[in-house]
Amino acid sequence: MSNGFRLKLDLLEEKIVVAVDKMTRYKGKVAAYYNRRVLTCNRSWKDWKARASWEGPYIIRRVVGPVTYELETLEGRQVSRSRNACHLRKYYV
C-alpha cells in the first residue's frame, strides 16, 4: 500500500470516530429533551374507572337536522342535549 492510501485510511477512521462521538452526544441530547417533557402516570390499577362505552337505549324524539336528533328515554323523558348521528348506533331489541 502507498503512503497516500494509508493516510486517507487513517483520516477515514478518524472521521468515523468523530461521527460516532457526535451521534452519541446527539442521542443523549434527544433523550434528555424527551425525558424533561414526558409525563409520568402515577396511578395504580384501582384508580382507573371502567364504564360502559355507550348509553341508552333511547328513542328518537325529533329529527333536528340531516344528522342531528333529539332523543328521549324509554320512560318518555327528553334527553337534555341533541346528538349527532355519528354517535348513535342502532339498538336491536
Backbone hydrogen bonds, N-H to C=O, Kabsch-Sander energy under -0.5 kcal/mol:
donor,donor_aa,acceptor,acceptor_aa,energy
6,R,2,S,-2.1
7,L,3,N,-2.4
8,K,4,G,-2.1
9,L,5,F,-2.3
10,D,6,R,-2.5
11,L,7,L,-2.4
12,L,8,K,-2.2
13,E,9,L,-2.2
14,E,10,D,-2.1
15,K,11,L,-2.3
16,I,12,L,-2.1
17,V,13,E,-2.1
18,V,14,E,-2.3
19,A,15,K,-2.5
20,V,16,I,-2.5
21,D,17,V,-2.2
22,K,18,V,-2.5
23,M,19,A,-2.5
24,T,20,V,-2.3
25,R,21,D,-2.3
26,Y,22,K,-2.6
27,K,23,M,-2.5
28,G,24,T,-1.9
29,K,25,R,-2.1
30,V,26,Y,-2.5
31,A,27,K,-2.3
32,A,28,G,-2.3
33,Y,29,K,-2.4
34,Y,30,V,-2.4
35,N,31,A,-2.7
36,R,32,A,-1.6
37,R,33,Y,-1.0
37,R,34,Y,-0.8
38,V,34,Y,-1.5
42,N,40,T,-0.7
43,R,41,C,-1.0
47,D,44,S,-1.5
48,W,44,S,-0.5
50,A,48,W,-0.5
51,R,49,K,-0.5
59,I,72,E,-3.1
61,R,59,I,-0.6
61,R,70,E,-2.8
62,R,70,E,-1.5
64,V,62,R,-0.7
64,V,68,T,-2.0
65,G,68,T,-1.6
69,Y,83,R,-2.8
70,E,62,R,-3.0
72,E,59,I,-2.3
73,T,77,R,-2.9
76,G,73,T,-1.5
79,V,71,L,-2.6
83,R,69,Y,-3.0
85,A,67,V,-2.7
87,H,84,N,-1.8
88,L,85,A,-1.4
92,Y,90,K,-0.6
93,V,91,Y,-0.5
